[in-house]
Amino acid sequence: MVNPPILVLVLAGARSDRLHALGRLRTASALPYGGKYRVIDFALSNCVHSGLYRIGVLTQYAPLSLHGHIGIGRAWDLDRRDGGVRLLPAYARQRGTNWYRGTADALVQNRNVIEDAQARHILVLSGDLVAKINFGPILDRHEQRGAALTIVTVPAPSGPGEWRRPVLSEPGGRVTSIPDRAADTGAPVSSSVLLFRARELRARLERADVGPDLMRDVVEPMLAEGQPVYAHPFDGYWRQIASVDAYYEASMELLAPYPALNLHDPDWLIFTPSEDRAPAIVTGGGDPAGSLMAHGCRLEGTVRRSILFPGVHVAPGAVVEDSIVMHDTRVLEGARVARAIVDKEVRIGEGASVGGGEGPPNRDYPEDLASGLAVIGKGAEVPAGGRVGANTLVDIGARETDFPALELGAGSVVRARGGRRS
Amino acid sequence: MTAAVTYAMILAGGLGSRLCLLSEKRAKPAVPFGGKYRIIDFTLSNAVNSGIFDIGILTQYRPLSLRDHIAMGRPWDLDRKRGGVELLQPFQGWRENDWYRGTADAVWQNWLQVEERGAEHLLVLSGDHVYRMDYRPLVEAHLARGAEATVATFEVPREQASAFGVVRVDGAGWITGFLEKPKDPPSGRISMGVYVFHCGVLREALEKDARRTSAHDFGKDILPALVERGRVLAYPVPGYWQDIGTLDSYYQANLDLLSPEPAFPLEDPRWPIFTPSTENPPARLGPRAQVRASIVTHGTIVHGTVERSILFPGVVVEEGAVVRDSIVMGDSWIGPRAVLDRAILDKRVHVGRGAVVGRGDLATPNRVCPEHLSSGITIVGKHARIPEGIAIGRNARIAPDLTEEDFPGGDVPSGEALERPGGIPAHAATSA
């Protein structure tokens, strides 16, 4: 897509507190997803499939895994002479050293990138979306309408903690208002995909009084000034990975007999850097039914309805059900994992039991850990014979000695002493 | 790598006729192996893991799939400014260049490559073996003993040795005899097809050989001639080494990977085997899938039953289908309730619903290649389409690109070889 040139800015730097142990060492954009991907692979793959090759990724919080993952962008054919992908972390300047204070501020601080691109339109999207979106038709419509801004909208998600501001529009698509305090209107909400005409966005960012938040300080003033802002409804697969529950659900949806998000679609493959691992080997009699399984896995026990990332080892007699298990985690002999999200390099000791059952919400985070999931942070060790109930959080790097008791009831929290706290 | 050896040549040109259909459209080193690899990946990975990043691959027979596979050499970190990987095919020149008459002739015709590098010693490898080996100690032994050539050797049961070059070694480790494929091997100590040569000595031997009438072969001609000079060292290598010479050894080497403690584990973080990865999602196992003792790669979809089998990327096993003791290469489709038993399917084979591949008596060898297809394996060529509901016997051979119309009689009895009726269809000319 040479004409009109489009600059894509992916916002991938915000800390995701609601992901707890999963989001302490990385942002939601860098979260492993679907057995071999990271969430940001969807944003990048959607761009290249849509012919958009000029991409900046704005990073700030815990950016290393994202930087390492994207590298020079080879996996997406983004290692290009013209355009390609650039990582844009916050940096110090001669006058004023500032972290990005918000989404709009991040754009302000990258004004030079926006100016250098000489783009006609600027696509700003959140890096934490799991979605297959062809931006082509959205761009076409945006141009036809002469929109200063197109807000791609999706049906309002349901569920606790999922309320978002509705985007109200006229039948023709022109947005009238984005009320911030309305009951459930049933109106669509922003998908966190915004397409600006560069002229208007630049003018806004150049103002001295621009606030830090993209929605409040850029979109709303444009609306108030009567600029042509349109809604573009998107009805394909779209999920925002903002919480533990959202992550778990968006992951488990991949296991449906006919998943709404088809990773096998040859015309819209999701690209990611591949690891050099041997193919998965299933040795035992435990059928990994209803599962996704990546390279390097070694399954000797039983696996059902689960997502296994590269290098997971399920030992003989171990059972993994309804769970997400990330890279190089070992589930030792006779251990049992159910309804759990187990981060990378975790060791589940012999005969231990993680997750499953029911119980009260998490004692420290009742609003985010109440659906029964157990979350085990990266590198943690669950002691042999230990029991970790539902809604439990085990900290990143927690050792066996950090467990106050071998048996932890539902809703517990295990902190890592002397280590990072979750 | 020891500075004395920085350049390796891999012999990858031979026509592997004993692999039957698998190597008809591709050089043997390009035959798929172990779920995601090609056979040459093992030698290439050994080389780069040993610190050799300057490699020439000598090819002649059907090099296209090898060329596609290796491309610029990125998976092996061989896309380099200095060194890298180069496919050396026969070319026409102003002098004696021609088709390669043998392995030695292939090296001789490319001797300029060796000369340009000014190397004192040259590593010569084969592209059709499955093994892990650090070449550095081999080179060190070669240098320390002041050998003119050093041959890596491996111990096999004596009765199997007649398929290889057998070496006779004296008490000090020097080779006193080199017998290429002897009928009655004196021992089980065989050449692995891994050599280090002193370039000056090799040059002389190749030049002399080029003017003679011979097979122009390292095993038959060059090594016996060098052994006579008395400075050829044997370097014993322990562990696992498998020559993929026949369909049976190919099948066995693949199924060996499935044992609970495989002699050759594919996964070894200290010595990874590199290969271009395909862009595929993780393997997807349907709610009723049953998978036992099998290798399953990215991009496969299993709804049926898979036992003691290897599935390459993109294979689909539909509901009710059974895949047993089989090797199924990329993008093949096994229809609902179809059965594979001791079958090797090349890429993009389509097995119609309810069809059976591999049923009936084991005793009838294949009528076209009885010597290579007699152990009960049935082989289906690339892109063939097996009609719904038919049964194909054992030791059978189904040519590539056959379509449903090419099975007028329905069932195919054991030992049958079903060939392409007319000429080669247009799409058969593409690389494997």
Interface residues (C-beta under 8 A of the other chain):
Chain A: G34 G35 K36 P257 L263 H264 L269 I270 F271 S274 E275 D276 R277 A278 P279 A280 I281 V282 T283 G284 G285 D287 P288 A289 G290 S291 L292 M293 A294 H295 G296 R298 E300 R305 I307 L308
Chain B: G34 G35 K36 P75 L257 L258 P260 P265 L266 E267 P272 I273 F274 T275 S277 E279 N280 P281 P282 A283 R284 L285 G286 P287 R288 A289 Q290 V291 R292 A293 S294 I295 V296 T297 H298 G299 I301
